[in-house]
């Protein structure tokens, strides 16, 4: 079992899961949104809630009902970025990139042919999948699984296009923690980073991509 390889990590995550499950608010404060209720208790649509949360975080969202349309949407998004090179995980479906014209897709293939950090950063954009997504927070979660690649792919390029299948969207953080393997390192992305550490002036995207877009399939 994965938990047995790192019992301390598994114990900590178990405590987080219990705390998250117990954190459902019984009464929302005035003016606050009852996200828990919208996502799960009242049978809300997690895809709709996830879309709303992404928009509030400044993340672009497109919906694709037919998987056959995905290559066209990916290509048009990359053309819109104005990039000439894009980096993709070694196991990302080639079909997804079949409509690219004028954009060179570079595959990161460790340990055989890993791209350097400079090459990944200079690519201009990355296309990946995610492990799952959380509706009530608008969070993308990556664990290095199929179609996700190394953590560097979701952090170094200036733009990140992430494909999310509707079945990957869970209602809450508690549900996400229950599905993730505690032995795998994860990256959690909720909106774009910002800081006011220098002269109190807000600066966006100091860590991670400057722009994130999501394509929801299904």
Phi, psi and omega in degrees: 000147181294324182298327183291336181285337180214077186298326181294315179297317181298321180294318179296314180295325177297320177294321179296317180299316180296319180294319180294321180293330181272358188268009180295124183291137178277333179214121181284137177295158181305132177083351182272154179268135179274079185295322181301315182295316182296324185281321190227305192299325182258016176072029180294164181274111182296329179294316179295318179295318178299317178299317179297316181294320179299316180299322180291333178275000181081022180258129180288144182228133171234149180245135178234117180274328181251123182300334179295339180275350185299316179303321179294318180293318178298314181298315181295325178294316180292322176298321179296328177291335183075027181266156177255340180227141178227143179256138182223154176296157183296332184253017174288139183303129177294332179298324180298335184256009189290342181262003180294135178218116182087004177237125181268120178269120178257123180269131174270119189229063176286151000272002185286310183218066181289141174283147177287161177301323179296319180293319179295315182293325183280351183296331179093328181202158175229147173238125180216171165266186172225169178284315175193176180223150184249120187293310190284354176240349183068040185257137171259135182239131180239136177230017178078014180283196185303128177076009182252325180072192180289160179303327182301330183293330181265358184242325189275316181296153182291334181229143181228122175253117184246129178264124181239121174280140186303328179290348178274352183273119178254161186291312192226169175300321180300318178293324179295314180298326180292334183267336185282149176279117183295346180274351182259133175293140184235154173239129182246123182242114177237098182073193180256147183285155176204161179211153172237026186291334183257109177059020178068014180266128181291126177235126183266158174055045178285334176230131179088186186292155176280337181216137177231133175232148182236137172247117179264124183255124177110000000 
